[in-house]
Amino acid sequence: MRDVLDELLSVWRAGGTAGLATVVRTIESAPRTAGAAMVVSPSGSVAGSVSGGCVEAAVYELANDVVQTGTPQLQRYGITDDDAFAVGLTCGGIIDVFAEPVSRRTFPELDAVAQAIAAGRPTATATVIGHPDADRVGRRIVLDETAAAGSLGSRRADDAVVDDARGLLAAGRTTVLTYGPDGERQGDGMAVFVASYAPPPRMIVFGAIDFAAALTRQAALLGYRVTVCDARPVFTTQARFPTADEIVVDWPDRYLAAQQAMGAIDARTVICVLTHDPKFDVPVLSVALRLPQVGYVGAMGSRKTHVDRLDRLRLEGLTDAQMSRLASPIGLDLGARTPEETAVSIVAEIIAKRWGGGGRPLAEVDTRIHRG
């Protein structure tokens, strides 16, 4: 919903009703991930996408239908058959799409959700997408780390879902949870789509060099909030890193330790050490590799530099298990030479680690294209 929030709010604030269609579940090689959304306004205009083109026309009709009837619907779109006009996904995957009418009456908390997202405050919505009692389909709870508004129809269901949804929000995960009709954890019958709107994941780049400038541009395209940190003020300037969200002049290890103490590092945080200078990278890696949770730690340098770095880290007291978390030399083997090509190889490795990819050409593997 985040990508179509402006269009959705425009209709909501005008007192109208929009059709919101959201991908809530994907199976096999689905083209969009859970949370991808399409909004159809009262004028018939469209914003967003749920399939990249495969089933957009059918979902458009579905969104219009739920506005007319006022009844939410859960629809599955799968593989096309031999009929060229059949509705399906040509990629061979399956998506479940939940369509609902959105207005001030059906989603009174929408403006509060939008404000939380804009302010970078973690928030989540938990919506019933399947239930034996049709009247409970579409009911919703909006929650953050400490408060919740709305109800799914019973106190027991509310308590169970809010508890589980807070765990998903902390991890930045969006998924479908299943319960018994009244929120029984071991039951079946009620399906709840939890959409987490956590702040963008962080990438912290240590080393104000030309490779860092190229990497910040790539990271911005992937939606990271990028910080560039270096102890040398002459190099660490906004002019050299215009796409970075934050420029910090500080010793890398001191800055990272302070960020950890502030709770600003989580399991989605990516740390890239590009200094390849022992007086900078060994201290900061000593901090990074001891962090209890972090998404990725990579360090630039030759293989000789890497071996020397590991020896220095052992002298700092790091264990083999801790050092095994280090991606070094950083990046995938793409044959990269320029800073821009090297940046692509680095973000490719980050993506592969996040989703469990092997980094091989898709033509050479027979596993699923989309994971997670």
C-alpha positions in Angstrom: 0.0 0.0 0.0 2.9 2.3 0.6 3.5 2.9 -3.1 -0.1 3.9 -3.8 -0.8 5.7 -0.5 -0.9 9.2 -2.0 -3.6 8.2 -4.5 -5.5 6.3 -1.9 -5.4 9.2 0.5 -6.6 11.7 -2.2 -9.8 9.7 -2.6 -10.2 9.1 1.1 -9.8 12.8 2.0 -12.3 13.8 -0.7 -14.9 11.6 0.9 -14.9 9.0 -1.9 -14.5 5.3 -2.0 -11.5 3.7 -3.8 -11.0 0.0 -4.7 -7.8 -1.2 -3.1 -6.4 -4.6 -4.4 -3.4 -6.0 -2.5 -1.2 -9.0 -3.1 -1.4 -10.9 0.2 0.2 -14.2 -0.7 2.6 -15.4 -3.4 3.4 -18.9 -4.6 6.2 -19.9 -6.8 7.5 -17.3 -9.3 5.1 -14.5 -8.6 6.1 -11.2 -10.3 5.3 -8.9 -7.2 5.8 -9.5 -3.5 3.2 -9.5 -0.8 2.1 -5.9 -0.1 2.1 -4.8 -3.8 -1.1 -2.9 -4.4 -3.4 -1.3 -7.0 -5.8 1.5 -6.4 -8.8 2.3 -8.6 -10.3 5.7 -8.0 -14.0 6.7 -8.5 -12.9 8.3 -11.8 -11.5 5.0 -13.0 -7.9 6.0 -12.9 -5.4 3.4 -11.7 -2.2 3.6 -9.6 0.1 0.8 -8.7 0.4 -2.8 -10.0 -0.2 -6.3 -8.5 1.4 -8.4 -11.3 3.4 -6.3 -13.6 0.8 -6.6 -16.3 -0.4 -10.2 -16.3 -3.7 -9.9 -14.5 -4.1 -6.1 -14.2 -7.3 -5.9 -16.2 -9.0 -8.6 -14.1 -7.9 -7.0 -10.9 -9.1 -3.7 -12.1 -12.6 -5.2 -12.6 -12.4 -6.8 -9.2 -11.5 -3.5 -7.5 -14.4 -1.8 -9.2 -16.7 -4.7 -8.2 -15.9 -4.4 -4.4 -16.6 -0.7 -4.5 -20.0 -1.3 -6.1 -21.0 -4.2 -3.8 -19.2 -3.0 -0.6 -18.1 -6.6 -0.1 -14.3 -7.4 0.1 -13.1 -10.4 -2.0 -10.1 -12.7 -1.9 -9.2 -13.9 -5.4 -6.5 -16.2 -6.6 -4.7 -15.8 -10.0 -2.6 -18.6 -11.2 -1.1 -20.2 -14.3 -2.8 -19.5 -17.6 -4.2 -22.4 -19.6 -4.2 -23.0 -23.3 -6.8 -20.3 -23.8 -4.9 -17.1 -24.8 -7.6 -15.1 -23.2 -7.5 -16.9 -19.8 -6.6 -14.8 -16.8 -3.4 -15.9 -15.2 0.3 -15.3 -14.6 2.5 -16.1 -17.6 5.4 -16.6 -15.2 3.8 -19.7 -13.8 3.3 -18.5 -10.3 0.2 -17.8 -8.2 -0.9 -14.7 -6.3 -3.7 -14.2 -3.9 -5.2 -10.7 -4.2 -7.5 -9.2 -1.5 -9.7 -6.4 -2.8 -11.6 -4.0 -0.5 -13.5 -0.7 -0.7 -11.6 2.0 1.2 -13.3 5.1 2.5 -13.5 7.1 5.7 -16.1 4.6 6.9 -14.2 1.4 6.1 -10.7 2.6 7.0 -11.0 5.5 9.5 -7.4 5.0 10.6 -5.9 5.5 7.1 -4.7 9.1 7.7 -3.0 8.0 11.0 -1.3 5.2 9.1 -0.1 7.6 6.5 1.2 10.1 9.1 3.1 7.3 10.8 4.7 6.1 7.6 5.7 9.7 6.7 7.3 10.2 10.1 9.2 6.9 9.9 7.3 5.4 12.8 6.9 1.6 12.6 3.2 0.8 12.0 1.3 -2.2 10.8 -2.2 -3.1 9.6 -3.8 -6.6 10.3 -6.8 -7.3 8.1 -9.1 -10.3 8.0 -9.0 -11.7 4.5 -10.8 -15.0 5.2 -13.3 -16.1 7.8 -16.3 -18.4 8.1 -18.3 -15.3 9.1 -18.4 -13.1 6.0 -19.1 -10.0 8.2 -15.7 -10.3 9.7 -13.9 -10.2 6.4 -12.3 -6.8 6.0 -12.1 -6.0 9.7 -8.8 -4.4 10.6 -6.5 -3.5 13.5 -3.9 -0.7 13.1 -1.0 -1.1 15.5 2.4 0.1 16.5 4.9 -1.0 19.1 2.7 0.1 22.0 -0.9 0.8 20.9 -3.6 -0.7 18.7 -6.9 0.6 17.2 -9.8 -1.3 15.7 -11.0 -4.9 16.2 -11.2 -8.1 14.3 -14.4 -9.1 16.0 -13.4 -10.6 19.3 -11.1 -9.8 22.2 -9.4 -13.2 21.9 -8.6 -12.7 18.2 -7.5 -9.1 18.7 -5.0 -10.1 21.5 -3.5 -13.0 19.5 -3.1 -11.1 16.3 -1.7 -7.9 17.9 0.9 -10.0 19.7 2.0 -11.8 16.6 1.8 -8.7 14.4 4.1 -6.8 16.7 6.7 -9.5 16.2 6.3 -9.2 12.4 6.6 -5.4 12.6 9.8 -5.7 14.6 11.3 -7.8 11.8 9.8 -5.7 9.0 7.9 -8.7 7.7 4.6 -8.7 5.7 2.7 -12.0 5.6 -0.6 -14.0 6.2 -1.2 -15.5 9.6 -3.8 -18.2 10.2 -5.9 -18.9 13.3 -9.1 -20.5 14.4 -12.3 -18.5 13.8 -11.9 -16.8 17.2 -8.2 -16.4 17.2 -7.2 -19.9 18.3 -3.5 -20.2 17.6 -3.6 -23.9 16.6 -6.9 -23.5 14.6 -7.8 -22.8 11.1 -10.5 -20.7 9.4 -9.4 -17.1 9.9 -6.7 -15.7 7.7 -5.2 -12.3 8.6 -2.9 -10.3 6.3 -0.3 -8.3 8.3 1.3 -5.5 6.4 4.3 -4.0 8.1 5.3 -0.5 7.4 8.7 -0.3 9.0 11.1 2.5 8.2 13.4 1.8 5.2 16.3 -0.5 5.9 19.6 1.2 6.6 22.9 0.9 4.7 25.9 2.3 6.5 28.9 2.9 4.2 32.3 3.5 5.8 34.9 5.1 3.6 34.3 8.3 1.6 35.7 7.1 -1.7 34.5 7.0 -5.3 33.3 3.4 -4.8 31.1 4.6 -1.9 29.5 7.3 -4.1 28.5 4.7 -6.7 27.2 2.4 -4.0 25.0 5.0 -2.4 23.4 5.6 -5.8 22.6 1.9 -6.1 21.4 1.6 -2.5 19.0 4.5 -3.0 17.4 2.7 -6.0 16.8 -0.3 -3.7 15.1 1.8 -1.1 17.9 1.9 1.6 18.4 4.9 3.9 22.1 5.5 3.3 24.6 6.9 5.8 28.2 7.6 4.6 30.7 7.8 7.5 34.4 8.7 7.4 36.8 10.4 9.8 38.2 12.7 7.1 36.1 15.8 6.7 37.7 16.9 3.4 36.3 13.9 1.7 33.1 13.4 3.6 30.8 16.0 2.1 27.2 16.1 0.7 28.6 17.4 -2.6 30.5 14.2 -3.1 27.5 12.0 -2.0 24.4 13.8 -3.1 22.2 10.6 -2.9 23.2 9.8 0.6 20.6 10.5 3.3 23.2 11.3 6.0 26.8 12.3 6.0 28.8 11.7 9.2 32.3 12.8 10.0 33.4 10.5 12.8 35.7 7.6 13.4 33.8 4.6 12.0 34.1 2.3 15.0 32.9 5.1 17.4 30.0 6.0 15.2 28.8 2.3 14.8 29.1 1.6 18.5 27.0 4.7 19.3 24.4 3.7 16.8 24.1 0.3 18.4 23.8 1.8 21.8 21.0 4.0 20.5 19.1 1.0 19.1 19.6 2.2 15.5 21.0 -1.1 14.2 18.6 -4.0 13.4 18.5 -7.2 11.5 17.9 -5.4 8.2 20.9 -3.1 8.5 23.6 -3.4 5.9 27.2 -2.4 6.7 29.8 -1.9 3.9 33.4 -1.1 4.9 35.1 0.3 1.9 38.1 2.0 3.5 40.5 -1.0 3.0 42.8 0.7 5.5 43.6 -1.3 8.7 43.5 1.7 11.0 39.8 2.3 9.9 38.4 -1.0 8.9 39.7 -3.3 11.6 38.2 -1.3 14.5 34.9 -0.9 12.8 34.7 -4.5 11.8 35.5 -5.5 15.4 32.3 -3.7 16.3 30.2 -4.8 13.4 31.0 -8.5 13.6 30.1 -8.5 17.3 26.6 -7.0 16.7 23.9 -9.4 17.9 21.9 -8.8 14.7 22.7 -7.2 11.4 21.7 -8.1 7.9 25.1 -8.0 6.1 28.7 -7.0 6.8 31.0 -6.7 3.8 34.5 -5.3 3.5 36.4 -4.2 0.4 40.0 -5.3 -0.3 42.2 -7.8 -2.2 42.5 -11.4 -1.1 45.9 -10.6 0.5 44.2 -7.7 2.4 41.5 -10.0 3.5 43.9 -12.6 4.9 45.8 -9.8 6.8 42.5 -8.4 8.0 41.4 -11.7 9.5 44.7 -12.0 11.3 44.3 -8.6 12.8 40.7 -9.3 13.8 41.8 -12.5 15.6 44.2 -10.3 17.6 41.2 -8.2 18.5 39.6 -11.3 20.0 37.1 -12.2 17.3 36.1 -15.8 17.0 36.0 -17.8 13.7 32.2 -17.9 14.0 32.1 -14.1 14.2 34.5 -13.6 11.3 32.5 -16.1 9.2 29.8 -13.4 9.0 32.1 -11.2 7.0 31.6 -11.0 3.2 35.1 -10.3 2.0 36.3 -9.5 -0.6 32.9 -7.7 -0.9 30.5 -8.4 -3.8 29.7 -11.2 -6.3 32.1 -12.3 -9.1 30.7 -10.2 -12.0 34.1 -9.2 -13.4 33.4 -5.7 -12.2 36.1 -3.0 -12.8 34.6 0.5 -12.5 33.1 1.9 -9.2 29.6 1.6 -10.8 30.1 -2.0 -11.8 31.5 -2.8 -8.4 28.5 -1.2 -6.7 26.3 -3.5 -8.7 28.3 -6.5 -7.6 27.9 -5.4 -3.9 24.2 -4.9 -4.0 23.8 -8.2 -5.9 25.5 -10.0 -3.0 23.3 -8.2 -0.5 20.1 -9.2 -2.4 21.3 -12.8 -2.7 21.9 -13.0 1.0 18.6 -11.4 1.9 16.5 -13.8 -0.3 18.8 -16.9 -0.3 19.9 -16.6 -3.9 23.0 -18.4 -5.1 24.3 -15.7 -7.5 24.4 -18.0 -10.5 22.8 -17.2 -13.9 19.1 -18.2 -13.8 19.6 -20.1 -17.0 21.9 -22.5 -15.2 19.6 -23.3 -12.2 16.3 -25.1 -12.0 15.1 -23.7 -8.7 12.4 -21.2 -8.2 13.2 -17.7 -9.5 11.5 -15.9 -6.6 12.3 -16.9 -3.0 10.8 -15.8 0.3 
